[in-house]
Amino acid sequence: MDTGSHLLLGVTLAGLAHATGLVGNDPAVSQALMIATVVGSHAPDFDTVARLRGITSYIRFHRGITHSIPALFLWPLVISLPLAWGFDVMGQLGLLYFWTWIAVVFHVFLDMLNAYGVQCIRPLNRRWVHMDVLAIFEPFLFALHSVSAVWWLAFGGEAVLLFPAAYGITLLYIGVRAWQHGHLVKRVAAALETKGVCHVIPSFHPFHWRFVVETAEQFYTGKIEYAHVILQEVYPKQRQDDIIQATVGVDGVRAFLGFAQRIHVTWKECHDGYEVVWSDVRFWYNRKLPFGVDVRLDRELNVVHHRLGWRKKAWDPPFV
Protein backbone atom coordinates (compact mmCIF):
# COMPACT_ATOMS: atom_id res chain seq x y z
CA MET A 1 0.00 0.00 0.00
CA ASP A 2 0.98 3.64 -0.12
CA THR A 3 3.16 5.15 2.60
CA GLY A 4 0.37 7.22 4.14
CA SER A 5 -1.87 4.19 4.61
CA HIS A 6 0.95 2.14 6.15
CA LEU A 7 1.71 4.91 8.68
CA LEU A 8 -1.98 5.37 9.50
CA LEU A 9 -2.34 1.64 10.15
CA GLY A 10 0.62 1.89 12.51
CA VAL A 11 -1.37 4.38 14.59
CA THR A 12 -4.47 2.20 14.66
CA LEU A 13 -2.43 -0.89 15.52
CA ALA A 14 -1.23 1.00 18.60
CA GLY A 15 -4.90 1.62 19.35
CA LEU A 16 -5.64 -2.08 18.92
CA ALA A 17 -2.82 -2.88 21.35
CA HIS A 18 -4.42 -0.54 23.92
CA ALA A 19 -7.74 -2.30 23.35
CA THR A 20 -6.23 -5.55 24.66
CA GLY A 21 -5.62 -3.97 28.06
CA LEU A 22 -2.02 -5.24 28.16
CA VAL A 23 -0.44 -1.82 27.63
CA GLY A 24 -1.66 -0.47 30.94
CA ASN A 25 -1.49 3.19 31.99
CA ASP A 26 2.26 3.73 31.76
CA PRO A 27 2.83 6.76 29.46
CA ALA A 28 6.35 5.58 28.58
CA VAL A 29 5.10 2.20 27.37
CA SER A 30 2.27 3.88 25.47
CA GLN A 31 4.64 6.28 23.69
CA ALA A 32 7.17 3.57 22.89
CA LEU A 33 4.41 1.34 21.53
CA MET A 34 3.03 4.08 19.28
CA ILE A 35 6.48 4.73 17.80
CA ALA A 36 7.13 0.99 17.43
CA THR A 37 3.93 0.25 15.50
CA VAL A 38 4.20 3.33 13.28
CA VAL A 39 7.85 2.66 12.41
CA GLY A 40 7.19 -1.07 12.07
CA SER A 41 4.29 -0.39 9.71
CA HIS A 42 6.67 1.41 7.37
CA ALA A 43 10.00 -0.34 8.04
CA PRO A 44 9.96 -2.83 5.12
CA ASP A 45 9.74 0.12 2.74
CA PHE A 46 13.01 1.58 3.98
CA ASP A 47 14.39 -0.20 0.91
CA THR A 48 13.25 2.82 -1.12
CA VAL A 49 16.71 4.21 -0.33
CA ALA A 50 17.82 2.01 -3.25
CA ARG A 51 16.25 4.62 -5.54
CA LEU A 52 19.28 6.81 -4.83
CA ARG A 53 21.30 4.38 -6.96
CA GLY A 54 18.82 4.60 -9.82
CA ILE A 55 15.64 2.92 -11.00
CA THR A 56 17.41 -0.34 -11.89
CA SER A 57 18.61 -0.78 -8.31
CA TYR A 58 15.17 0.18 -7.01
CA ILE A 59 13.36 -2.40 -9.17
CA ARG A 60 15.86 -5.05 -8.14
CA PHE A 61 15.59 -4.45 -4.37
CA HIS A 62 12.18 -2.89 -3.63
CA ARG A 63 9.82 -5.27 -1.80
CA GLY A 64 12.50 -7.93 -1.83
CA ILE A 65 14.79 -8.86 1.04
CA THR A 66 13.28 -6.22 3.35
CA HIS A 67 9.92 -8.00 3.01
CA SER A 68 11.34 -11.53 3.33
CA ILE A 69 10.76 -14.16 6.02
CA PRO A 70 13.92 -13.27 8.04
CA ALA A 71 13.01 -9.56 7.83
CA LEU A 72 9.68 -10.26 9.53
CA PHE A 73 11.61 -11.10 12.70
CA LEU A 74 14.63 -8.81 12.34
CA TRP A 75 12.73 -5.56 11.85
CA PRO A 76 10.82 -5.92 15.16
CA LEU A 77 14.08 -6.56 17.03
CA VAL A 78 15.87 -3.59 15.42
CA ILE A 79 12.94 -1.32 16.28
CA SER A 80 11.74 -2.54 19.68
CA LEU A 81 15.08 -3.05 21.43
CA PRO A 82 16.32 0.58 21.20
CA LEU A 83 12.85 1.86 22.03
CA ALA A 84 12.61 -0.31 25.16
CA TRP A 85 16.06 0.91 26.22
CA GLY A 86 15.43 4.56 25.31
CA PHE A 87 12.09 4.76 27.16
CA ASP A 88 13.47 2.68 30.07
CA VAL A 89 10.81 -0.02 29.66
CA MET A 90 13.02 -3.08 29.11
CA GLY A 91 10.54 -5.09 31.16
CA GLN A 92 8.03 -4.55 28.31
CA LEU A 93 10.41 -5.54 25.51
CA GLY A 94 8.34 -8.61 24.70
CA LEU A 95 5.20 -6.52 24.35
CA LEU A 96 6.95 -4.00 22.11
CA TYR A 97 8.49 -6.75 19.98
CA PHE A 98 5.15 -8.52 19.54
CA TRP A 99 3.24 -5.44 18.35
CA THR A 100 6.09 -4.32 16.12
CA TRP A 101 6.06 -7.80 14.61
CA ILE A 102 2.30 -7.49 14.00
CA ALA A 103 2.92 -4.14 12.26
CA VAL A 104 5.65 -5.55 10.01
CA VAL A 105 3.66 -8.68 9.12
CA PHE A 106 0.55 -6.63 8.35
CA HIS A 107 2.59 -4.36 6.09
CA VAL A 108 3.87 -7.32 4.06
CA PHE A 109 0.40 -8.91 4.02
CA LEU A 110 -1.16 -5.75 2.55
CA ASP A 111 1.63 -5.44 -0.04
CA MET A 112 0.97 -9.05 -1.06
CA LEU A 113 -2.65 -8.15 -1.79
CA ASN A 114 -1.94 -5.57 -4.50
CA ALA A 115 -0.78 -5.87 -8.09
CA TYR A 116 2.89 -4.93 -7.63
CA GLY A 117 3.42 -7.82 -5.23
CA VAL A 118 6.20 -8.77 -2.86
CA GLN A 119 8.95 -11.39 -2.54
CA CYS A 120 7.65 -12.44 0.85
CA ILE A 121 8.87 -16.06 0.77
CA ARG A 122 12.55 -15.27 0.25
CA PRO A 123 15.01 -16.92 0.82
CA LEU A 124 12.98 -20.08 0.14
CA ASN A 125 11.81 -18.74 -3.21
CA ARG A 126 12.33 -15.47 -5.09
CA ARG A 127 8.88 -15.65 -6.69
CA TRP A 128 6.78 -12.49 -6.65
CA VAL A 129 3.50 -12.97 -4.79
CA HIS A 130 0.63 -10.66 -5.74
CA MET A 131 -3.03 -11.41 -5.09
CA ASP A 132 -4.44 -8.44 -7.10
CA VAL A 133 -7.15 -7.93 -4.46
CA LEU A 134 -6.49 -4.36 -3.22
CA ALA A 135 -5.41 -1.19 -4.99
CA ILE A 136 -2.23 0.57 -3.87
CA PHE A 137 -4.55 3.05 -2.08
CA GLU A 138 -7.92 1.98 -0.73
CA PRO A 139 -10.14 5.02 0.02
CA PHE A 140 -12.55 3.01 2.18
CA LEU A 141 -9.82 1.59 4.43
CA PHE A 142 -8.07 4.96 4.67
CA ALA A 143 -11.30 6.67 5.73
CA LEU A 144 -12.16 3.91 8.21
CA HIS A 145 -8.80 4.04 9.98
CA SER A 146 -8.58 7.84 9.83
CA VAL A 147 -11.92 8.20 11.60
CA SER A 148 -10.94 5.61 14.20
CA ALA A 149 -7.56 7.24 14.90
CA VAL A 150 -8.97 10.78 15.15
CA TRP A 151 -11.84 9.67 17.35
CA TRP A 152 -9.41 7.93 19.69
CA LEU A 153 -6.64 10.54 19.83
CA ALA A 154 -8.63 13.77 19.57
CA PHE A 155 -11.97 12.94 21.14
CA GLY A 156 -11.09 10.29 23.71
CA GLY A 157 -12.88 7.43 22.00
CA GLU A 158 -12.75 4.01 23.64
CA ALA A 159 -9.99 1.96 22.04
CA VAL A 160 -11.65 -1.25 23.16
CA LEU A 161 -14.68 -0.38 21.00
CA LEU A 162 -13.06 1.41 18.07
CA PHE A 163 -10.17 -0.73 16.97
CA PRO A 164 -11.49 -4.29 17.18
CA ALA A 165 -14.40 -3.01 15.08
CA ALA A 166 -12.07 -1.20 12.63
CA TYR A 167 -9.88 -4.25 12.11
CA GLY A 168 -12.85 -6.58 11.93
CA ILE A 169 -14.33 -4.43 9.16
CA THR A 170 -10.91 -4.28 7.47
CA LEU A 171 -10.60 -8.07 7.32
CA LEU A 172 -14.21 -8.37 6.14
CA TYR A 173 -13.54 -5.81 3.39
CA ILE A 174 -10.45 -7.72 2.25
CA GLY A 175 -12.48 -10.92 2.19
CA VAL A 176 -15.20 -9.31 0.06
CA ARG A 177 -12.61 -7.91 -2.36
CA ALA A 178 -10.97 -11.35 -2.61
CA TRP A 179 -14.34 -12.94 -3.40
CA GLN A 180 -15.06 -10.18 -5.93
CA HIS A 181 -11.68 -10.76 -7.59
CA GLY A 182 -12.18 -14.52 -7.89
CA HIS A 183 -15.65 -14.02 -9.36
CA LEU A 184 -14.38 -11.52 -11.95
CA VAL A 185 -11.53 -13.80 -13.06
CA LYS A 186 -14.13 -16.42 -13.97
CA ARG A 187 -16.30 -13.80 -15.64
CA VAL A 188 -13.44 -12.58 -17.87
CA ALA A 189 -12.53 -16.14 -18.88
CA ALA A 190 -16.16 -16.84 -19.80
CA ALA A 191 -16.55 -13.58 -21.73
CA LEU A 192 -13.39 -14.04 -23.82
CA GLU A 193 -14.00 -17.76 -24.31
CA THR A 194 -10.28 -18.43 -24.16
CA LYS A 195 -7.90 -20.25 -21.86
CA GLY A 196 -4.86 -18.56 -20.39
CA VAL A 197 -3.40 -16.84 -17.37
CA CYS A 198 -5.81 -14.15 -16.21
CA HIS A 199 -5.05 -11.16 -14.00
CA VAL A 200 -7.89 -8.97 -12.76
CA ILE A 201 -6.44 -5.80 -11.25
CA PRO A 202 -8.31 -3.41 -8.93
CA SER A 203 -8.55 0.37 -9.15
CA PHE A 204 -9.55 3.03 -6.62
CA HIS A 205 -13.17 2.52 -7.71
CA PRO A 206 -14.70 -0.58 -6.04
CA PHE A 207 -16.49 -1.69 -9.22
CA HIS A 208 -13.90 -0.78 -11.86
CA TRP A 209 -11.17 -3.33 -12.60
CA ARG A 210 -8.67 -3.94 -15.40
CA PHE A 211 -7.77 -7.35 -16.79
CA VAL A 212 -4.92 -9.02 -18.66
CA VAL A 213 -5.18 -12.48 -20.19
CA GLU A 214 -2.10 -14.19 -21.62
CA THR A 215 -2.44 -17.08 -24.04
CA ALA A 216 0.21 -18.86 -26.08
CA GLU A 217 -0.22 -16.43 -28.99
CA GLN A 218 -1.25 -13.07 -27.54
CA PHE A 219 -2.32 -10.82 -24.68
CA TYR A 220 -5.87 -9.56 -24.21
CA THR A 221 -6.38 -6.37 -22.19
CA GLY A 222 -9.55 -4.62 -21.16
CA LYS A 223 -11.62 -3.37 -18.28
CA ILE A 224 -14.54 -4.43 -16.15
CA GLU A 225 -17.12 -1.84 -15.15
CA TYR A 226 -19.92 -3.02 -12.89
CA ALA A 227 -19.33 -6.63 -14.05
CA HIS A 228 -19.40 -5.68 -17.76
CA VAL A 229 -16.30 -7.07 -19.51
CA ILE A 230 -14.96 -4.70 -22.18
CA LEU A 231 -12.11 -5.93 -24.41
CA GLN A 232 -9.85 -3.05 -25.48
CA GLU A 233 -6.56 -4.25 -26.97
CA VAL A 234 -4.96 -7.46 -28.25
CA TYR A 235 -1.15 -7.63 -28.34
CA PRO A 236 0.28 -10.45 -30.45
CA LYS A 237 3.45 -12.08 -29.20
CA GLN A 238 6.62 -11.70 -31.22
CA ARG A 239 9.04 -14.57 -31.71
CA GLN A 240 12.40 -13.82 -30.12
CA ASP A 241 15.14 -13.29 -32.70
CA ASP A 242 18.72 -12.04 -32.76
CA ILE A 243 17.69 -8.41 -32.29
CA ILE A 244 15.72 -9.15 -29.13
CA GLN A 245 18.33 -11.58 -27.83
CA ALA A 246 20.97 -8.85 -28.13
CA THR A 247 19.21 -6.92 -25.34
CA VAL A 248 18.71 -9.75 -22.82
CA GLY A 249 22.05 -9.17 -21.09
CA VAL A 250 21.45 -5.43 -20.56
CA ASP A 251 21.39 -4.58 -16.83
CA GLY A 252 18.02 -2.85 -17.01
CA VAL A 253 16.48 -5.73 -18.96
CA ARG A 254 17.79 -8.28 -16.45
CA ALA A 255 16.29 -6.26 -13.58
CA PHE A 256 13.01 -6.01 -15.50
CA LEU A 257 12.89 -9.75 -16.23
CA GLY A 258 13.45 -10.48 -12.54
CA PHE A 259 10.27 -8.58 -11.70
CA ALA A 260 7.92 -8.61 -14.70
CA GLN A 261 5.47 -11.47 -15.24
CA ARG A 262 3.37 -10.81 -18.36
CA ILE A 263 6.22 -9.89 -20.69
CA HIS A 264 5.62 -8.38 -24.11
CA VAL A 265 8.56 -7.47 -26.35
CA THR A 266 8.69 -5.84 -29.78
CA TRP A 267 11.29 -4.19 -31.97
CA LYS A 268 11.34 -1.74 -34.82
CA GLU A 269 14.00 -0.54 -37.22
CA CYS A 270 15.33 3.00 -36.85
CA HIS A 271 17.47 5.07 -39.20
CA ASP A 272 20.68 4.11 -37.38
CA GLY A 273 19.75 0.76 -35.83
CA TYR A 274 16.92 -0.81 -33.88
CA GLU A 275 14.72 -0.09 -30.87
CA VAL A 276 13.60 -2.98 -28.65
CA VAL A 277 10.72 -2.36 -26.24
CA TRP A 278 10.09 -4.66 -23.27
CA SER A 279 6.82 -4.15 -21.35
CA ASP A 280 4.92 -5.73 -18.48
CA VAL A 281 1.36 -5.99 -19.73
CA ARG A 282 -0.02 -6.22 -16.18
CA PHE A 283 0.40 -2.46 -15.88
CA TRP A 284 -1.32 -1.47 -19.13
CA TYR A 285 -3.50 1.60 -18.98
CA ASN A 286 -5.49 3.61 -21.53
CA ARG A 287 -4.42 1.32 -24.40
CA LYS A 288 -0.74 1.80 -23.59
CA LEU A 289 2.01 -0.27 -21.95
CA PRO A 290 3.66 2.33 -19.68
CA PHE A 291 6.16 0.18 -17.75
CA GLY A 292 9.24 -1.52 -19.16
CA VAL A 293 12.63 -1.10 -20.80
CA ASP A 294 13.52 0.69 -24.05
CA VAL A 295 16.82 -0.39 -25.62
CA ARG A 296 18.52 1.23 -28.62
CA LEU A 297 20.88 -0.88 -30.74
CA ASP A 298 23.16 0.05 -33.60
CA ARG A 299 23.32 -1.88 -36.87
CA GLU A 300 25.84 -4.33 -35.36
CA LEU A 301 23.41 -5.02 -32.46
CA ASN A 302 25.57 -3.20 -29.91
CA VAL A 303 23.65 -1.50 -27.10
CA VAL A 304 23.72 2.27 -27.52
CA HIS A 305 21.32 3.29 -24.77
CA HIS A 306 18.66 1.81 -22.52
CA ARG A 307 16.05 3.15 -20.14
CA LEU A 308 14.09 1.25 -17.48
CA GLY A 309 10.99 2.66 -15.82
CA TRP A 310 7.62 4.26 -16.43
CA ARG A 311 6.67 5.81 -19.75
CA LYS A 312 4.24 8.19 -18.05
CA LYS A 313 4.07 11.13 -15.68
CA ALA A 314 4.19 10.25 -11.97
CA TRP A 315 0.69 11.63 -11.45
CA ASP A 316 -0.84 9.61 -14.30
CA PRO A 317 -2.35 6.15 -13.69
CA PRO A 318 -1.77 3.32 -13.15
CA PHE A 319 -0.63 3.69 -9.56
CA VAL A 320 1.29 0.65 -8.26
C-alpha positions, -999 to 999 in steps of 0.1 A, spaced: 0 0 0 10 36 -1 32 52 26 4 72 41 -19 42 46 9 21 62 17 49 87 -20 54 95 -23 16 102 6 19 125 -14 44 146 -45 22 147 -24 -9 155 -12 10 186 -49 16 194 -56 -21 189 -28 -29 214 -44 -5 239 -77 -23 233 -62 -55 247 -56 -40 281 -20 -52 282 -4 -18 276 -17 -5 309 -15 32 320 23 37 318 28 68 295 64 56 286 51 22 274 23 39 255 46 63 237 72 36 229 44 13 215 30 41 193 65 47 178 71 10 174 39 3 155 42 33 133 79 27 124 72 -11 121 43 -4 97 67 14 74 100 -3 80 100 -28 51 97 1 27 130 16 40 144 -2 9 132 28 -11 167 42 -3 178 20 -32 163 46 -55 193 68 -48 213 44 -70 188 46 -98 156 29 -110 174 -3 -119 186 -8 -83 152 2 -70 134 -24 -92 159 -51 -81 156 -45 -44 122 -29 -36 98 -53 -18 125 -79 -18 148 -89 10 133 -62 34 99 -80 30 113 -115 33 108 -142 60 139 -133 80 130 -96 78 97 -103 95 116 -111 127 146 -88 123 127 -56 119 108 -59 152 141 -66 170 159 -36 154 129 -13 163 117 -25 197 151 -30 214 163 6 212 128 19 220 126 -3 252 161 9 262 154 46 253 121 48 272 135 27 301 108 0 297 130 -31 291 105 -51 312 80 -46 283 104 -55 255 83 -86 247 52 -65 244 70 -40 221 85 -68 200 52 -85 195 32 -54 184 61 -43 161 61 -78 146 23 -75 140 29 -41 123 56 -55 100 37 -87 91 5 -66 84 26 -44 61 39 -73 41 4 -89 40 -12 -58 25 16 -54 0 10 -90 -11 -27 -82 -18 -19 -56 -45 -8 -59 -81 29 -49 -76 34 -78 -52 62 -88 -29 90 -114 -25 76 -124 9 89 -161 8 126 -153 3 150 -169 8 130 -201 1 118 -187 -32 123 -155 -51 89 -157 -67 68 -125 -66 35 -130 -48 6 -107 -57 -30 -114 -51 -44 -84 -71 -71 -79 -45 -65 -44 -32 -54 -12 -50 -22 6 -39 -45 30 -21 -79 20 -7 -101 50 0 -126 30 22 -98 16 44 -81 50 47 -113 67 57 -122 39 82 -88 40 100 -86 78 98 -119 82 116 -109 56 142 -76 72 149 -90 108 152 -118 97 174 -94 79 197 -66 105 198 -86 138 196 -120 129 211 -111 103 237 -129 74 220 -128 40 236 -100 20 220 -117 -13 232 -147 -4 210 -131 14 181 -102 -7 170 -115 -43 172 -144 -30 151 -121 -12 126 -99 -43 121 -128 -66 119 -143 -44 92 -109 -43 75 -106 -81 73 -142 -84 61 -135 -58 34 -104 -77 22 -125 -109 22 -152 -93 1 -126 -79 -24 -110 -113 -26 -143 -129 -34 -151 -102 -59 -117 -108 -76 -122 -145 -79 -157 -140 -94 -144 -115 -120 -115 -138 -131 -141 -164 -140 -163 -138 -156 -134 -126 -179 -125 -161 -189 -162 -168 -198 -165 -136 -217 -134 -140 -238 -140 -178 -243 -103 -184 -242 -79 -202 -219 -49 -186 -204 -34 -168 -174 -58 -142 -162 -50 -112 -140 -79 -90 -128 -64 -58 -112 -83 -34 -89 -86 4 -91 -95 30 -66 -132 25 -77 -147 -6 -60 -165 -17 -92 -139 -8 -119 -112 -33 -126 -87 -39 -154 -78 -74 -168 -49 -90 -187 -52 -125 -202 -21 -142 -216 -24 -171 -240 2 -189 -261 -2 -164 -290 -12 -131 -275 -23 -108 -247 -59 -96 -242 -64 -64 -222 -96 -46 -212 -116 -34 -183 -145 -44 -161 -171 -18 -151 -199 -30 -129 -193 -66 -140 -194 -57 -178 -163 -71 -195 -150 -47 -222 -121 -59 -244 -98 -30 -255 -66 -43 -270 -50 -75 -282 -12 -76 -283 3 -104 -305 35 -121 -292 66 -117 -312 90 -146 -317 124 -138 -301 151 -133 -327 187 -120 -328 177 -84 -323 157 -92 -291 183 -116 -278 210 -89 -281 192 -69 -253 187 -97 -228 220 -92 -211 215 -54 -206 214 -46 -168 180 -29 -170 165 -57 -190 178 -83 -164 163 -63 -136 130 -60 -155 129 -97 -162 135 -105 -125 103 -86 -117 79 -86 -147 55 -115 -152 34 -108 -184 62 -99 -207 56 -84 -241 86 -75 -263 87 -58 -298 113 -42 -320 113 -17 -348 140 -5 -372 153 30 -368 175 51 -392 207 41 -374 198 8 -358 169 -8 -339 147 -1 -309 136 -30 -287 107 -24 -262 101 -47 -233 68 -42 -214 49 -57 -185 14 -60 -197 0 -62 -162 4 -25 -159 -13 -15 -191 -35 16 -190 -55 36 -215 -44 13 -244 -7 18 -236 20 -3 -219 37 23 -197 62 2 -178 92 -15 -192 126 -11 -208 135 7 -240 168 -4 -256 185 12 -286 209 -9 -307 232 1 -336 233 -19 -369 258 -43 -354 234 -50 -325 256 -32 -299 237 -15 -271 237 23 -275 213 33 -248 187 18 -225 161 32 -201 141 12 -175 110 27 -158 76 43 -164 67 58 -198 42 82 -181 41 111 -157 42 103 -120 7 116 -115 -8 96 -143 -23 62 -137 -18 33 -131 -6 37 -96 13 7 -83 
